[in-house]
Amino acid sequence: MPKLAIAFLSLAVLFSCDKKEETVVEEKLKRAVLVYAAGDNNLTSGVDYLDSDIKQMREASKQLGKDNKLVIYVDSHDSKPFYLLVEDGDTTVLKNMTEEVKSSDPTTLFQAMKYVMDNYDADSYGLVLWGHADGWITRSAGGPRRAYGVDRTGGTTWMNIANMAGVLERLPKLKFIFADCCAFLCVENTYELRNCAEYIIGSPAEIPGEGAPYNTVVPALFSQSEDFYKSVIDAYFAQTSRGSNHSYKVPLAAVNTSQMDNLAEATAQTLASFADKIEADNKGKRYPETDSLIYYYNHTQFDMQDFMLSYADSDQYAEWKKAFDKAVPYSTFTDVWMANHILYTDKTNSEFEDFKPTKERMGVLGMFVPQNDNSTRWWPKSYLVNLGVSMTYLNNEIQNMQWYKAAKLADAGW
């Protein structure tokens, strides 16, 4: 989608003539999807990516038919949130919020999803997380977890993934969560959200500012095929973006959450098989060497498959891979992507370690690997300084994620 610098005020004016009372749909739908647009940040100031995306959604809605509904919860930097119904190539304002609320508040997410479920009776529901994200990574020792949905009204805040899971678990299980935001698809997040949705679709890497091509992705979100996630991923992957001196594509995957407990068990067994082979430091921690591993985002999100392939023996890896393939039934391969706004193939920058992505190595699911502060090279250090944390802090914070206990990371010396 083009980068159009259109003020959000014009968008509000555009929709004002369509304003009407909330409508309850009587007939049962096949699917209703909420786009939770957490745009109270730089995504709607300057270049307005949300405005561009809504235009694409309007065009795509012509293909949906009457038995599907697309609703957007809109929160921009310069207006109070409101709900939009996108239908037949047009938009209708369903509800205007009378007060400013924070999209980073998990209660707001809960209310938005519940609003769709209360007003649109459907066989299945989907959730699109639109906005900024940073995996499971935390912002500071005393602050909120930096994970999803930054909101800058009255101070910068982010949504904790554990809190996101806590509110979504109170609702009927979603068909999918599609994360159109950076670094969301990591094993820590997908395990945390395993009881909230059947599938989680996204990328472990940085995505372009324009995000998904919604003109083709929206129809895929309403597909009734058993492997609908393939059409979502393929539609997104077809888009080629450009940054630095190279064109690139977004690595994407789908996670079947019903297989996450099996993956945790297989991971625990595999880690146990090689943990003793990793030399312990003077505090007894067995931090593995990570310099040659594939990573997606600031050297804190490694490819899970590549890590296991690098350390497990062939028999143990083969057993682990069976569980992984069930948990990640579909992914795309690309040897060029973007992280921290710099392509790792751009040799004018030394931000990234040289590694050769291959289909054998890449599983396209991120995983945090604890590291020693002293052995950490400079490229992630700048990122950690920006966050106001140390690697030791992250090594401790990972223990708060459910994945840490489920995969028995402590038994591996982590």
N, C-alpha and C positions, 0 to 999 in steps of 0.2 A: 504494500500500500504506500502511496506517496507521503512524503513528509510535508504536511501542509500546516502552515502557521496560521491557524484560524482561531480566534478568541472564542472561549467557551460560551461567552455571553451571546454570540450569534447563534450558537447551537440551541441555547435556551429559548431565544426569540423564535427560532425556526419551529420549535415544538410547541410553543405556547398556544398556537391556534388550534392544536389538536387536543388540547386538554379536556378531559371529561372525568366523570365519576368512575371509581373503580368498578370493574365488571367481573362478576363471578361466572365462570364458564360451567354450564350444566353438564354437557356431554364429557365423557371420559376421553382423555387424550392418550396418544401413544407415548409422547415424551414432552416434558417441559424442561427447559434449560435456563439457568440463571447465569448471566455474566456478571460477576462481582467485580466491578471496575473501580479498584482502589487507586484513583488518580489524583488525590489531593497532594500532588508533588510535582516534580519537573516534567512528568509525562503529559501534563495538560497545560503547562506554561511554556511560552516560547513556541516550539514545535508541538502542536496538539495531536498527539498520536491517537488519543481516544476519539476525537472527532473524526479522524480518518477511518478508524476501525468501525465506528457506528455507520458511516456511509457504506462500507463494504457489507456490513451485516444487513442493512436495509436492502441492498441489491440481492444478497443471497436469500433473504426471507421469501422472495417470490417463488422459490423452489420447495418451500416447506409444506404447504398444504394446511388444511384446517385442523388436522389432528395433531399438530405440533405447535408449541408456543415457545418463543424466545423472549425473555425478559432481561433487561439490563438494570442493575443497580448502579447509578451514575454518581460518582463523587469526584468533583474537579477542584482545582485550587481556588476558584473564584465564585463558587455558588454552593448553596445547600444541596445535599443529596436528593435525588428523585428517582422514580422507577419509570422505565420506558418499556412499552410493548412494541416489539418489532414484528411487523406483519404485512404481507403483501406489498413489500417494497416501501412501506411507510412506517412512521412511528407515532405512538400515542403516549402522552404523559399519563400514567396511571395514578401516580401519587407524588406529591411534593412534601418533603420533610419540612416541618415548621421550625425545627432547630438544627443547628450544626451538630453533627455526630462524627465520631472518629471511625473511619473504616478499619483502623488497626485494632479496634476493640472487638474481640471475638463475639461479644453479644450482638454487635451490629451485623456480623456475618450470619449468626444464627437467625436473627429477625428477618433478614433479607431472604434467606433460603426458606424459612417458614412462611413468609408472605407468598412466595410462589406456590408452595405446597397447599396453602390454605385456599388460594384463589384458582388454582388450576389442578384439577383431579387428573392424574396421569398414571399410566402403567409404570413409568420409570422417570427418574429425574437426573439431571446432570448439572454440574457446577463448573464454571470456568473461572479460574483465579487469574484476573488481569491485573498487572501492576509490576512492582519491584519485588524481588525475593533474593535470598542469599543462603539457600540451603537451610541447614539447621543452625548456622553459625550465630553466636551470641554477640551482642554489641559491646557491652562493658560489664565489669563485675557487679556494678550497682544498678545497672539499667535493664530495660526489657530485652528479651531475646530478639536479635535481628534475624528475622526469618521471612516474613511476608507482609505486604500491604502497608508500606510506610505512609504515614499521615502526618502532615506538617502543620496542621491547624493547632495553635496553642502549644507548640513544642513537638519535636519529632519523636514519634513512637512507632513500633513495629508489633506485629502479632506473633506471639509464641506458638510454635507448631503444636506443642502439647495442649495448649488452651484451644487452638483451632479444633483439634481432634475431640476435645472434651465437649464442645458445643455441638459439633456435627454428629457425634454419637447419640445425641438426644433425639435425632430425627430419623425417619426411615432411611435405610441404607441407600445411598446414591448408586446409580449405574456407573458413573464415572466422575472423577475430578480431572479436569484438563488444566494444567498449570502453564499459562502463557506468561512465564516470568523466568528470570535467570536462576539456574542452579537448583531448581526445586526437586528434580528427580534424583534423590539420593536414598540409600537404603534406610537411613535413619528416619527420614520423613515418611517413606512409604510404609515402614513398619508401624510408626506412630498412628498413621491414618488407616490402617488395615481394616478397622471395624466401621469405617465411615463410607467407603465406596468399594464397589467391586473391582474397578480398574482405576489406576492413576497413570495419567499420560503427561509427559513433559520431557524436559531436557536437563542433563546434569551440567550443561555448559551455559555460557552467557548467550542470550538471544538478542537479536537486533532490536533497535528502538521501535521499529514499526511492528514488531511482534508477528503474530500469525497472519497469513493471508485469509482473512475471514470470508471473503467472497467464495472461496472453495472449502474452507474448513467448516463453516456453519452447516452446510448440508450434510457433511460427514458426521457431525455431532448427533444428528437425528437418524442415522442409519440404524435399521433394525437387524442387521446381520449379526451373527454371533461374534464375528471378529471385526466389529465396527471400528475398533481402535486402529486397524490397519489403514482404513481410508482416511481417518483423521491425521495419522502420522504421514501418510503418503502425500496428502494435500499440502501439509506444512512443509515437508521436505522438498517438494518441488520448487519452492521459492529459493532463489539465490540472492543473497545479500552481498554488500560490499563494505569493506573496512580496511583501513591502512592501504596496502598496495595490492590486495588480493580479493577475489570473490570467494565466498564461503557459503556453506550450508550448515543447518543446525542439526546436531546429532539428537535423535529422539527415540524414545522407547515407551512401551506400555508395560505396566506391572499388574499382574493378577494378584490381588491382595489375599485371596484364599490360600495362596502358596507361601505367604511370608513366614509363617511359623516353621514350615518345613525348611525354608531357606536358612532361617536362624539356626535350626538344629544342625543342618549340614555345615554351616559356617563354623559353628562351635567345634564340631568334630575335626574340621580341616585345620582350623587354627591350632588346636591341640596337637595335631600331628607334626607341626613344624615349629611350634613356639620355642621349644628347648634348643633349637638350632640357631636361634637369634641371640647373639651375645648380649648379656644383660649389662646395663650401666652400673655405676657405683651405688645407685639407689635400688637396684634390683629390677628396673624396668627394662623390658625387652622391646625396644623401639626398632622397627625394621628400617633398612636402608630404602629410601624412596626416590633417589635422584633419577633413576632410569624408568620410573613408572609413568604410565599415561595419566595425566591429570587434566581436569576440565576447567578449573576455576581457582586461581590464586594459590595453587599448590596445597590446597586444603581439601579438595574433592578429587580423589583418585578413582580410576576405573576399577570397580570391584573385581571384575573378571580378570583383568590384567594382574592385579595384586595376587589373587589366588594362583593363577598360572605361573607367576614368577617364584612363588615360595613353596607350593605343595608339590609332592611327588606326583608322577603321572597317574597312578592308580587312584590316589586320594582326590586329585583334581577331577578325574573323570566322574567320580561319585558326586562330588560337589556340583559339577557342571549340570548333571541331571536335574538337581533341585533348582539350580539357577534358571535353566531353560524353561521350566514350568512356571517360575515366578516372573520371568521376563519373556513372554511369548513372541514379542516382535520388537525389532529395533532397526534403525537405519545406520549405514556406515558412511562416514565421510572422513577424509584424511586432513581436512582443513576446517577449523572452526575458530571462534573468537573467544578470548578471555581477557578481562580487564581492558577491553577496548583495543587490544593489540593482538594481531594474529601471531601464533607461535611460529609460523613459517616466515614471518617478516624478519629477514636477517639484519635489517637496520636497527632492530631492537634486540636486547638480550634478556628480555623478560622471562623467556621460557627455556627450559631445558630441552635439548634435542632428544626426540624419541620418534619412533616410526610407528604410527598407528596401522594396525592390520585388522582384518575381520576376525582373525583368531584371537587377538588380544582384547579387542573391545567388546564389552557387554553393554555399554551405554547406561550403566547405573552407577552413580557416584557412591563413594564410601570414604569416610574420614579415617585416616590412619594416624594414630598418635605418633608424635615425633619429639625428638630431643631439641630443646631450645638451642643448645650449643652447636648442633650439627645442621641446623636450619640455614639454608643459604639466603642471600639477600632478597630474592624476588618475593617470597611470601612475607618477609619481614616488613616491607613497606605497607603491605595490606594489613598486617596485624597492628602496626603502629597507627594506621588510619582508624582501625576499629577501637584502639585503646586497650588491646589485650595482648597476652603473650601466648606462645604455643602451649606452655604449661597450663595456662588458664583453660584453653580449649581441651587439653587432655583431661582436665578435671570436669569440665562442663559436659563432655560426651557421656559421662556417667549418669547424667540426669535423663538421658533418652532411654526409652524402653528397649531399644535395640541393644544397648550395652549389656543389659542383663540377659536378654533372650539369646544372644550370640555368645554369651560367656566370655566377654572380652577381658574381664579381670583374670580369668584362668590363663589367658595368653600373656599375662604380665603387663597388661595395659590398664 
